[in-house]
Amino acid sequence: MAEYMRIRREIVFAFGITAAVAASRAIYAPNYLVNFDAVNFALAIREFNPGLHQPQPPGYPLFVLLLKSLDLVLRHARLDLLVSGLIGSTAAVLLLWGLGNAIYGEAEGYLGALVLAANPVFWYAGLANPVRTYLAVISIATAWAGWNCLHKQSPGIWFYAMGASLGLLSGFRPETVILLAPLFVGVGLRARVGAARFALAALLLAACAGSWISVLVYKAGGLQPFLELHFGYLKVNSQDYTLAFGASRMAALETVRRSFAWNFLPAIPWAWALLFAWSQVLSAVSRGRGWFIAIWFLPPFLFHALVHLRDIDQTLVTTPVVSLIGGWALANLKWPKRRLAVPAAAVAMLALSFYCFRRPPVADLRLASNGTVRYANDWMRATRSAVDTLQAEGPLAIVCYGSVVTWRQISYYYPDTPVLYLPGVEKGSETISPFWTLHRRIIAVADPITLPEIGNIAWSGAPGPGMREALVRVAPVREVGPLVVTTRASKGSRFRMGKWNLVAGSTQAGRLMKSARLPVRSQPRPCSVRNGNPVITEYHRAGGVTDDHVVVAVGGGRRHHHVELVQTGTNHPGVRQLRSRAQGTRLIRSDVLGNDRRRVQQATRLRHRPVRQRRGWQPEPGAEQ
């Protein structure tokens, strides 16, 4: 009878907490893709290519595969992301329930799962960054296999399972294979599985990880471009604020402070329980528990503090450890009426967690709150309403400069509208050049930047009067929702927006925009000819995708030069071939081939027709004939 009641209790809890997680995500779900990364994943559903940030490096191949599978049924990128976040959230909660039960006991398992489900950062990730919920999934699954390896029979079998689960599941979050490798090694050494079993488990881990790493290498065009792409992305997103990449002392210390704050401030709803369970703390770390928790928590924590920590929900790889401690504290309260005290403490914890998600008591937690999701969602709604209104008036171009709604979001929802991105004050923008995007294509532009002479130009910028004051000097200005709109600026008038120089009223640029073509140069450039084929004389960085990408112009014709934009690593053999065969000229048609070896090889095999020498044409100085 007792066994029947236990099984019944577990079934009720599993269905109940799954329903609660689903309801909490559905109630606060955004109506749009509310951030840059969400759009990257939406584009990856159509075409997986990390070189084009579809999605951003390191690529998350298994998560994209999950999204593609969901899209076969849901047919909506926003719903695909929300459902994937729900799957990851539910899986993490149920896994921590099982792990807590294995390490401490039944009550600790139940309460640890509740603590994780109500964690504000975990809640936020399920809504805005669903891929990061899989940090918790991978962390808990690997730890559970490791604990079983240490405390169950057949440790070798469990060690193999640990290697396989880490290698395969890290395809959802590739960095976890590095963050959790110390746990894998430590468990193998402590369990004394033997050199042969350790080597076999490591080989199994490598084989499982290789199944998705090989896809990323293929998409990057080789191992060297793959390493350059991912290390370059890590460096660009870490060099200003972490010790490992040479940040200043103050910036590095701030990252260390954030690592502590983002890991432990979400524990506010239950931290008070430690005061009433402190007398039993030795039992919490006995029987190898303290060692296991330390080697599970410290390596990812140190990586975040010293190497890379950009967003608050990147800490979800260590959040399960903190949640497990919270479950232990709530289950071991030293109160007179413990049978009533523990449920009351659990209810208090849930209420405080809900309050922290709705009304964060400290500034660090505001980054992972309902207010952050609602703020981004409201800006997206207002921007879309304004763009719809302006499109009804006639031709439209949009300029994004330090805006809440990013250029990636606008170009996703309005692929037929030209969008100019001006790097502003956002992190990492100092390494990016301005560019136009249209029809999912990106073209870098040089300073001064020419604006098209078409109906309306909508400026999407940071809240405040700064943008309006800069524009009112050159054109009539009005506001449509959050956008500042200019109409028919004086042709040739020059003005500055931040550090960028702009020129208004280019007729040629306007014609190209109206015909869905983007301006590269106002005048065609002559080309040098070698063996009947154009020879490249210009080779420059594209910017806006990553600073390791280049634009190479290809092709030739009788009257104009056909141009294709190839974005790939500078050391890719395809680029070296193109550099010797292509010539940058006026854009007639653009096509982003991306970091795809097959498509780049196809581009290098193009056969170009001879270029007719026009009257007045002269080869460029120093060019071979």
C-alpha positions as CSV (number, residue, x, y, z in Angstrom):
1,M,0.0,0.0,0.0
2,A,2.8,2.4,0.9
3,E,4.5,1.7,-2.5
4,Y,1.2,2.4,-4.3
5,M,0.8,5.7,-2.5
6,R,4.4,6.7,-3.3
7,I,3.9,6.0,-7.0
8,R,0.6,7.8,-7.0
9,R,2.2,10.8,-5.3
10,E,5.0,10.9,-7.8
11,I,2.6,10.8,-10.8
12,V,0.5,13.6,-9.3
13,F,3.7,15.7,-8.7
14,A,5.1,15.1,-12.2
15,F,1.8,16.1,-13.9
16,G,1.2,18.9,-11.5
17,I,4.6,20.6,-11.8
18,T,4.6,20.1,-15.6
19,A,1.2,21.9,-15.8
20,A,2.5,24.6,-13.5
21,V,5.6,25.2,-15.6
22,A,3.5,25.3,-18.8
23,A,1.0,27.7,-17.3
24,S,3.6,30.0,-16.0
25,R,5.3,30.2,-19.4
26,A,2.0,30.6,-21.3
27,I,0.8,33.5,-19.2
28,Y,3.9,35.6,-19.7
29,A,4.8,34.4,-23.2
30,P,5.8,37.3,-25.6
31,N,3.9,37.9,-28.8
32,Y,7.0,38.5,-30.9
33,L,10.6,37.5,-31.3
34,V,11.8,39.8,-28.6
35,N,15.6,39.7,-29.0
36,F,18.4,39.3,-31.6
37,D,19.1,35.7,-30.8
38,A,15.4,34.7,-31.2
39,V,15.5,36.0,-34.7
40,N,18.8,34.1,-35.4
41,F,17.1,30.9,-34.4
42,A,14.0,31.7,-36.4
43,L,16.2,32.1,-39.5
44,A,18.1,28.9,-38.6
45,I,14.8,27.0,-39.0
46,R,14.9,28.0,-42.7
47,E,18.6,27.6,-43.2
48,F,21.1,26.4,-40.6
49,N,24.4,28.4,-41.1
50,P,26.3,29.7,-38.0
51,G,28.6,31.6,-40.3
52,L,25.6,33.9,-41.1
53,H,24.5,33.9,-37.5
54,Q,21.7,31.5,-38.3
55,P,22.0,30.9,-35.4
56,Q,24.9,32.7,-33.7
57,P,28.1,30.7,-32.9
58,P,28.6,28.1,-31.6
59,G,25.6,27.0,-33.6
60,Y,23.5,24.8,-31.2
61,P,22.9,22.1,-33.9
62,L,20.6,19.8,-31.8
63,F,18.5,22.7,-30.6
64,V,18.0,23.8,-34.2
65,L,17.1,20.3,-35.1
66,L,14.5,20.3,-32.4
67,L,13.2,23.6,-33.7
68,K,13.0,22.2,-37.2
69,S,11.1,19.2,-35.9
70,L,8.6,21.4,-34.0
71,D,8.2,23.6,-37.1
72,L,6.9,20.7,-39.1
73,V,3.8,20.8,-36.7
74,L,3.6,24.3,-35.5
75,R,4.7,26.2,-38.6
76,H,5.5,29.3,-36.5
77,A,8.9,30.3,-35.3
78,R,7.7,32.1,-32.2
79,L,5.7,29.0,-31.1
80,D,8.6,26.7,-32.0
81,L,10.8,28.7,-29.6
82,L,8.2,28.8,-26.8
83,V,7.5,25.1,-27.0
84,S,11.2,24.2,-27.1
85,G,11.6,26.4,-24.0
86,L,8.8,24.5,-22.3
87,I,10.3,21.2,-23.2
88,G,13.7,22.2,-21.8
89,S,12.2,23.7,-18.6
90,T,10.1,20.7,-17.9
91,A,12.9,18.3,-18.5
92,A,15.3,20.2,-16.2
93,V,12.7,20.3,-13.4
94,L,12.0,16.6,-13.6
95,L,15.6,15.7,-13.8
96,L,16.5,17.8,-10.7
97,W,13.6,16.1,-8.9
98,G,15.2,12.7,-9.6
99,L,18.8,13.9,-8.8
100,G,17.7,15.5,-5.5
101,N,16.0,12.3,-4.5
102,A,19.1,10.4,-5.3
103,I,21.5,12.7,-3.4
104,Y,19.5,13.7,-0.4
105,G,16.0,12.1,-0.3
106,E,12.4,12.4,-1.4
107,A,11.5,15.7,0.3
108,E,14.7,17.4,-1.0
109,G,13.9,16.1,-4.5
110,Y,10.4,17.6,-4.5
111,L,11.5,20.9,-3.0
112,G,14.6,21.2,-5.2
113,A,12.4,20.8,-8.3
114,L,10.0,23.5,-7.0
115,V,12.9,25.9,-6.3
116,L,14.3,25.5,-9.9
117,A,10.8,25.8,-11.5
118,A,10.2,29.1,-9.7
119,N,13.7,30.5,-10.1
120,P,13.3,33.9,-11.8
121,V,16.3,33.5,-14.1
122,F,15.1,30.0,-15.2
123,W,11.6,31.4,-15.7
124,Y,12.9,34.2,-17.8
125,A,15.0,31.9,-20.0
126,G,12.0,29.8,-20.8
127,L,10.3,32.9,-22.2
128,A,13.1,34.9,-23.9
129,N,16.1,32.6,-24.4
130,P,14.7,29.0,-24.5
131,V,18.0,27.5,-25.7
132,R,19.6,28.4,-22.3
133,T,17.1,26.2,-20.4
134,Y,19.1,23.3,-21.9
135,L,22.1,24.4,-19.9
136,A,20.3,23.2,-16.9
137,V,19.1,20.0,-18.7
138,I,22.7,19.0,-19.7
139,S,24.1,20.0,-16.3
140,I,21.6,17.9,-14.3
141,A,21.7,14.9,-16.7
142,T,25.5,14.7,-16.6
143,A,25.6,15.2,-12.8
144,W,22.9,12.5,-12.2
145,A,24.9,9.9,-14.3
146,G,28.0,10.9,-12.4
147,W,26.4,10.5,-9.0
148,N,25.1,7.1,-10.0
149,C,28.6,6.2,-11.1
150,L,29.9,6.9,-7.6
151,H,27.1,5.4,-5.6
152,K,25.5,2.5,-7.6
153,Q,26.6,-0.8,-8.7
154,S,28.3,-1.1,-12.2
155,P,30.1,2.2,-12.0
156,G,31.6,1.6,-15.4
157,I,28.2,1.4,-17.1
158,W,27.2,4.7,-15.4
159,F,30.5,6.3,-16.4
160,Y,29.8,5.3,-20.1
161,A,26.3,6.8,-19.7
162,M,27.8,10.0,-18.3
163,G,30.2,10.4,-21.3
164,A,27.5,9.6,-23.8
165,S,25.0,12.0,-22.3
166,L,27.5,14.8,-22.0
167,G,28.8,14.3,-25.5
168,L,25.4,14.1,-27.1
169,L,23.4,16.6,-25.1
170,S,26.1,19.3,-25.4
171,G,24.9,19.6,-29.0
172,F,22.1,21.8,-27.5
173,R,24.7,24.0,-25.8
174,P,28.2,23.2,-27.2
175,E,30.1,25.1,-24.4
176,T,28.8,22.6,-21.8
177,V,31.2,19.9,-23.1
178,I,34.0,22.2,-21.8
179,L,32.3,23.5,-18.6
180,L,31.3,20.0,-17.4
181,A,34.5,18.2,-18.5
182,P,36.1,18.6,-15.0
183,L,33.0,16.9,-13.5
184,F,33.5,14.0,-15.9
185,V,37.2,13.6,-15.2
186,G,36.7,14.0,-11.4
187,V,34.0,11.4,-11.3
188,G,36.1,8.9,-13.3
189,L,39.1,9.4,-11.0
190,R,37.1,9.2,-7.8
191,A,35.1,6.1,-8.9
192,R,38.4,4.4,-9.9
193,V,36.9,3.0,-13.1
194,G,40.3,2.1,-14.4
195,A,42.3,3.4,-17.4
196,A,40.6,1.2,-20.0
197,R,37.1,2.2,-19.0
198,F,38.1,5.8,-18.6
199,A,39.6,5.8,-22.1
200,L,36.5,4.1,-23.5
201,A,34.1,6.5,-21.8
202,A,36.2,9.4,-23.1
203,L,36.1,7.9,-26.6
204,L,32.3,7.6,-26.3
205,L,32.1,11.2,-25.3
206,A,34.2,12.3,-28.2
207,A,32.2,10.2,-30.7
208,C,28.9,11.6,-29.5
209,A,30.2,15.1,-29.5
210,G,31.8,14.5,-32.9
211,S,28.4,13.7,-34.4
212,W,27.3,17.3,-34.1
213,I,30.8,19.0,-34.2
214,S,31.3,17.5,-37.7
215,V,28.2,19.3,-38.9
216,L,29.5,22.6,-37.6
217,V,33.0,22.0,-39.1
218,Y,31.4,21.2,-42.5
219,K,29.2,24.3,-42.4
220,A,32.2,26.5,-41.5
221,G,34.2,25.2,-44.5
222,G,36.9,23.3,-42.6
223,L,38.4,22.9,-39.1
224,Q,40.5,26.1,-39.2
225,P,37.6,28.4,-40.2
226,F,35.5,26.6,-37.6
227,L,38.0,27.4,-34.8
228,E,38.5,30.9,-36.1
229,L,34.8,31.6,-36.2
230,H,34.1,30.4,-32.7
231,F,37.1,31.7,-31.0
232,G,36.7,35.1,-32.7
233,Y,33.1,35.2,-31.6
234,L,34.1,34.4,-28.0
235,K,36.8,37.0,-28.1
236,V,34.6,39.8,-29.5
237,N,32.0,39.1,-26.8
238,S,34.4,38.8,-23.9
239,Q,37.4,41.1,-24.5
240,D,35.9,44.2,-22.9
241,Y,35.0,42.8,-19.5
242,T,36.8,39.5,-18.6
243,L,40.3,38.9,-17.2
244,A,41.1,36.2,-19.6
245,F,40.8,38.6,-22.6
246,G,42.7,41.5,-21.1
247,A,40.0,43.7,-19.7
248,S,40.7,46.5,-17.3
249,R,40.8,45.7,-13.6
250,M,37.5,47.4,-12.9
251,A,35.8,45.7,-15.8
252,A,37.1,42.3,-14.7
253,L,36.1,42.8,-11.1
254,E,32.6,43.8,-12.2
255,T,32.3,40.5,-14.1
256,V,33.4,38.6,-11.0
257,R,30.8,40.5,-9.0
258,R,28.1,39.8,-11.6
259,S,29.0,36.1,-11.4
260,F,28.3,36.0,-7.7
261,A,25.2,38.2,-8.0
262,W,23.6,36.3,-10.9
263,N,24.2,32.9,-9.3
264,F,23.1,33.7,-5.7
265,L,20.7,36.6,-5.8
266,P,17.9,34.3,-7.4
267,A,18.2,32.4,-4.1
268,I,16.6,35.3,-2.2
269,P,13.2,33.6,-2.0
270,W,14.6,30.7,0.0
271,A,17.9,31.9,1.5
272,W,16.2,32.6,4.8
273,A,15.7,28.9,5.3
274,L,19.4,28.4,5.7
275,L,19.2,30.1,9.0
276,F,16.9,27.4,10.3
277,A,18.8,24.5,8.7
278,W,22.3,25.6,9.5
279,S,22.8,23.1,12.4
280,Q,22.5,20.2,9.9
281,V,24.9,21.6,7.3
282,L,27.5,18.9,8.0
283,S,25.0,16.2,6.8
284,A,24.5,18.1,3.6
285,V,28.1,17.7,2.6
286,S,28.8,14.3,4.1
287,R,29.2,11.0,2.1
288,G,31.0,12.8,-0.7
289,R,28.2,15.3,-1.3
290,G,30.3,18.3,-0.6
291,W,33.0,17.2,-3.0
292,F,30.5,16.4,-5.7
293,I,28.7,19.7,-5.4
294,A,32.0,21.6,-5.5
295,I,33.3,20.0,-8.7
296,W,29.9,20.4,-10.3
297,F,29.7,24.1,-9.5
298,L,33.2,25.6,-9.4
299,P,34.5,25.0,-12.9
300,P,31.5,26.6,-14.7
301,F,31.5,29.4,-12.1
302,L,35.2,30.2,-12.6
303,F,34.7,30.1,-16.4
304,H,32.0,32.7,-16.1
305,A,33.9,34.9,-13.7
306,L,37.2,34.9,-15.6
307,V,36.4,34.0,-19.3
308,H,32.9,34.7,-20.5
309,L,29.6,35.8,-18.9
310,R,27.5,38.2,-21.0
311,D,23.9,37.5,-20.0
312,I,22.3,36.5,-16.7
313,D,20.7,33.3,-17.9
314,Q,24.1,31.9,-19.0
315,T,24.4,31.0,-15.3
316,L,21.8,28.2,-15.7
317,V,24.5,25.6,-15.9
318,T,25.1,26.3,-12.2
319,T,21.6,27.2,-11.2
320,P,20.6,23.6,-10.6
321,V,23.4,23.3,-7.9
322,V,22.0,26.3,-6.1
323,S,18.4,25.1,-6.5
324,L,19.4,21.7,-5.0
325,I,20.9,23.4,-2.0
326,G,17.7,25.4,-1.7
327,G,15.6,22.2,-1.7
328,W,17.8,20.7,1.0
329,A,17.4,23.9,3.2
330,L,13.6,23.9,2.9
331,A,13.4,20.2,3.7
332,N,15.5,20.4,6.8
333,L,14.0,23.3,8.7
334,K,14.4,23.0,12.5
335,W,10.9,24.2,13.5
336,P,8.7,22.6,16.2
337,K,5.9,21.5,13.8
338,R,8.0,20.3,10.9
339,R,5.1,18.6,9.1
340,L,3.4,21.9,8.7
341,A,6.5,24.1,8.5
342,V,8.0,22.5,5.4
343,P,4.8,23.0,3.2
344,A,4.4,26.5,4.6
345,A,8.0,27.3,3.7
346,A,7.5,25.9,0.2
347,V,4.5,28.1,-0.3
348,A,6.4,31.1,1.0
349,M,9.3,30.4,-1.4
350,L,7.0,30.2,-4.3
351,A,5.3,33.5,-3.4
352,L,8.7,35.2,-3.0
353,S,9.9,33.8,-6.3
354,F,6.8,35.1,-8.1
355,Y,7.3,38.5,-6.5
356,C,11.0,38.6,-7.6
357,F,10.0,37.8,-11.1
358,R,7.3,40.4,-11.2
359,R,9.0,43.1,-9.0
360,P,12.7,42.4,-8.7
361,P,14.0,43.7,-5.3
362,V,17.6,44.3,-6.7
363,A,18.8,45.8,-9.9
364,D,20.7,42.7,-11.0
365,L,17.5,40.6,-11.1
366,R,15.7,43.1,-13.3
367,L,17.5,41.7,-16.2
368,A,15.5,38.4,-15.8
369,S,12.0,39.6,-15.0
370,N,8.6,39.9,-16.5
371,G,9.2,43.6,-16.9
372,T,12.1,42.9,-19.3
373,V,10.1,40.6,-21.4
374,R,7.1,43.0,-21.4
375,Y,9.3,46.0,-22.2
376,A,10.8,44.3,-25.3
377,N,7.4,42.9,-26.4
378,D,5.7,46.4,-26.1
379,W,8.5,48.0,-28.1
380,M,8.2,45.4,-30.8
381,R,4.5,45.8,-31.0
382,A,4.7,49.6,-31.2
383,T,7.5,49.4,-33.8
384,R,5.5,47.0,-36.0
385,S,2.4,49.2,-35.8
386,A,4.4,52.2,-36.8
387,V,6.1,50.4,-39.7
388,D,2.7,49.1,-41.0
389,T,1.4,52.7,-40.9
390,L,4.3,54.1,-42.8
391,Q,4.3,51.3,-45.4
392,A,0.7,52.2,-46.2
393,E,1.9,55.7,-47.1
394,G,4.5,54.6,-49.7
395,P,8.1,53.5,-50.1
396,L,10.0,53.2,-46.8
397,A,13.5,52.7,-45.6
398,I,14.5,52.2,-41.9
399,V,17.6,53.2,-40.0
400,C,18.5,51.5,-36.7
401,Y,20.8,53.3,-34.4
402,G,21.1,52.1,-30.8
403,S,17.4,51.1,-30.9
404,V,15.6,48.8,-28.5
405,V,14.2,46.8,-31.5
406,T,17.3,45.6,-33.3
407,W,17.9,45.7,-37.1
408,R,17.7,41.9,-37.1
409,Q,14.1,41.9,-35.7
410,I,12.9,44.6,-38.2
411,S,14.5,42.9,-41.2
412,Y,13.0,39.6,-40.1
413,Y,9.4,40.9,-40.0
414,Y,9.9,43.2,-43.0
415,P,12.4,41.5,-45.4
416,D,11.3,43.6,-48.3
417,T,12.0,46.9,-46.6
418,P,15.6,48.2,-46.7
419,V,17.1,48.5,-43.3
420,L,20.3,50.5,-42.5
421,Y,22.2,49.5,-39.3
422,L,24.4,52.2,-37.8
423,P,26.5,50.7,-34.9
424,G,25.7,52.7,-31.8
425,V,26.4,52.4,-28.2
426,E,25.5,48.7,-27.8
427,K,28.3,46.2,-26.8
428,G,30.5,45.0,-29.5
429,S,29.3,47.6,-32.0
430,E,32.8,49.2,-32.2
431,T,34.0,46.2,-34.3
432,I,31.1,46.4,-36.8
433,S,30.8,48.6,-39.9
434,P,27.4,50.0,-41.1
435,F,25.5,48.0,-43.6
436,W,22.2,47.7,-45.5
437,T,20.1,44.6,-45.3
438,L,17.3,43.6,-47.7
439,H,15.8,40.3,-48.6
440,R,18.1,38.6,-45.9
441,R,21.1,40.0,-47.7
442,I,23.8,42.2,-46.1
443,I,26.0,44.8,-47.8
444,A,28.6,46.9,-46.1
445,V,28.7,50.6,-46.8
446,A,31.5,53.1,-46.3
447,D,31.4,56.5,-44.5
448,P,29.9,58.8,-45.7
449,I,26.7,56.8,-46.0
450,T,24.2,57.6,-48.7
451,L,20.5,57.6,-47.9
452,P,18.0,56.8,-50.6
453,E,15.7,59.5,-52.0
454,I,12.4,57.7,-51.4
455,G,9.2,58.5,-49.6
456,N,9.9,58.1,-45.8
457,I,12.9,57.2,-43.8
458,A,12.1,55.9,-40.4
459,W,14.7,56.2,-37.7
460,S,14.6,53.7,-34.9
461,G,16.8,54.8,-32.0
462,A,17.2,54.8,-28.3
463,P,14.5,56.5,-26.2
464,G,15.2,60.2,-25.8
465,P,15.3,63.5,-27.9
466,G,18.8,63.1,-29.3
467,M,17.9,61.5,-32.6
468,R,15.1,64.0,-33.3
469,E,17.4,67.0,-32.6
470,A,20.0,65.7,-35.1
471,L,17.4,65.1,-37.8
472,V,15.3,68.3,-37.5
473,R,18.2,70.3,-39.0
474,V,18.1,68.6,-42.4
475,A,14.5,67.5,-43.0
476,P,10.9,67.8,-41.7
477,V,10.5,65.5,-38.8
478,R,7.4,63.7,-37.3
479,E,7.0,60.9,-34.9
480,V,5.0,57.7,-35.7
481,G,4.9,55.6,-32.6
482,P,8.5,55.1,-31.4
483,L,9.9,56.0,-34.8
484,V,11.2,59.4,-35.9
485,V,10.3,59.9,-39.6
486,T,11.9,62.2,-42.1
487,T,10.5,63.0,-45.6
488,R,12.4,64.4,-48.6
489,A,15.5,65.8,-47.1
490,S,17.4,68.3,-49.1
491,K,19.4,66.5,-51.8
492,G,23.1,66.3,-50.9
493,S,22.6,67.7,-47.4
494,R,25.1,66.2,-45.0
495,F,24.7,65.5,-41.3
496,R,26.0,63.3,-38.5
497,M,24.4,60.6,-36.4
498,G,26.7,59.8,-33.6
499,K,30.1,59.1,-35.3
500,W,28.6,58.4,-38.7
501,N,28.4,60.9,-41.6
502,L,25.3,60.7,-43.8
503,V,24.3,62.2,-47.1
504,A,20.7,62.6,-47.9
505,G,18.8,62.4,-51.2
506,S,20.6,60.0,-53.6
507,T,18.4,59.4,-56.6
508,Q,20.4,56.4,-57.7
509,A,20.2,54.8,-54.3
510,G,16.5,55.4,-54.4
511,R,16.1,53.6,-57.7
512,L,18.1,50.7,-56.5
513,M,16.0,50.5,-53.3
514,K,12.7,50.6,-55.2
515,S,13.9,47.7,-57.4
516,A,15.0,45.7,-54.4
517,R,18.7,46.2,-55.0
518,L,21.1,47.8,-52.6
519,P,23.7,50.5,-53.4
520,V,27.4,49.6,-53.1
521,R,28.9,52.4,-55.1
522,S,27.5,55.4,-56.9
523,Q,29.7,54.9,-60.0
524,P,30.9,51.6,-61.6
525,R,34.6,50.9,-61.2
526,P,36.7,49.7,-64.1
527,C,38.3,46.3,-63.7
528,S,41.5,44.7,-64.6
529,V,41.5,41.6,-66.9
530,R,43.6,38.5,-66.8
531,N,43.0,35.7,-69.3
532,G,39.6,37.1,-70.1
533,N,38.4,37.1,-66.5
534,P,38.1,40.0,-64.0
535,V,40.8,40.3,-61.4
536,I,40.0,41.3,-57.9
537,T,41.5,44.7,-56.9
538,E,39.4,45.3,-53.7
539,Y,39.0,43.1,-50.7
540,H,37.5,44.4,-47.5
541,R,35.6,43.4,-44.3
542,A,31.9,43.2,-44.4
543,G,31.0,43.9,-40.7
544,G,27.7,43.3,-39.2
545,V,27.9,39.5,-39.4
546,T,31.2,39.0,-37.7
547,D,34.5,40.9,-38.1
548,D,36.1,37.7,-39.5
549,H,34.0,37.8,-42.6
550,V,34.8,39.4,-45.9
551,V,33.0,40.5,-49.0
552,V,34.3,39.3,-52.3
553,A,32.8,40.4,-55.6
554,V,32.6,37.9,-58.4
555,G,31.7,37.8,-62.1
556,G,31.6,39.7,-65.3
557,G,29.4,40.6,-68.2
558,R,29.2,42.8,-71.3
559,R,27.6,45.9,-69.8
560,H,27.7,45.4,-66.1
561,H,29.5,43.2,-63.7
562,H,27.5,40.6,-61.9
563,V,28.3,40.6,-58.2
564,E,27.8,38.0,-55.5
565,L,28.7,38.5,-51.9
566,V,30.5,35.6,-50.3
567,Q,30.8,35.7,-46.5
568,T,33.4,33.3,-45.3
569,G,36.5,33.1,-43.2
570,T,39.5,35.0,-44.6
571,N,41.6,31.9,-44.7
572,H,39.1,29.8,-46.5
573,P,40.6,28.4,-49.7
574,G,37.5,29.6,-51.6
575,V,38.3,33.1,-50.7
576,R,41.9,32.7,-51.9
577,Q,40.6,31.5,-55.3
578,L,38.1,34.3,-55.5
579,R,40.6,36.9,-54.7
580,S,42.6,36.0,-57.8
581,R,39.6,35.9,-60.1
582,A,37.1,38.6,-59.1
583,Q,36.7,42.4,-59.3
584,G,34.5,44.6,-57.1
585,T,32.1,46.7,-59.2
586,R,28.6,48.2,-59.0
587,L,26.1,45.9,-57.5
588,I,23.5,44.6,-59.9
589,R,22.3,41.6,-57.8
590,S,23.4,40.3,-54.4
591,D,23.4,36.9,-52.9
592,V,24.8,35.8,-49.6
593,L,26.4,32.4,-50.0
594,G,27.5,32.1,-46.4
595,N,30.0,29.9,-44.7
596,D,29.0,26.8,-46.6
597,R,31.8,24.9,-48.2
598,R,29.6,23.4,-51.0
599,R,28.2,26.8,-52.0
600,V,31.5,28.5,-51.8
601,Q,33.0,25.8,-54.0
602,Q,30.2,26.4,-56.5
603,A,31.0,30.1,-56.6
604,T,34.7,29.4,-57.3
605,R,33.8,27.3,-60.3
606,L,31.9,30.1,-62.0
607,R,33.0,30.8,-65.5
608,H,33.1,34.5,-66.3
609,R,32.6,36.0,-69.7
610,P,35.2,38.4,-71.1
611,V,34.7,42.0,-70.2
612,R,34.4,44.4,-73.2
613,Q,36.7,47.3,-72.9
614,R,34.5,50.5,-73.0
615,R,35.6,53.8,-74.5
616,G,37.7,55.6,-72.0
617,W,38.4,52.5,-70.0
618,Q,41.9,52.2,-68.6
619,P,43.3,49.4,-66.4
620,E,44.1,50.4,-62.8
621,P,47.7,51.2,-62.1
622,G,49.8,48.1,-61.3
623,A,47.2,45.7,-62.5
624,E,48.4,42.8,-64.7
625,Q,47.1,42.6,-68.3
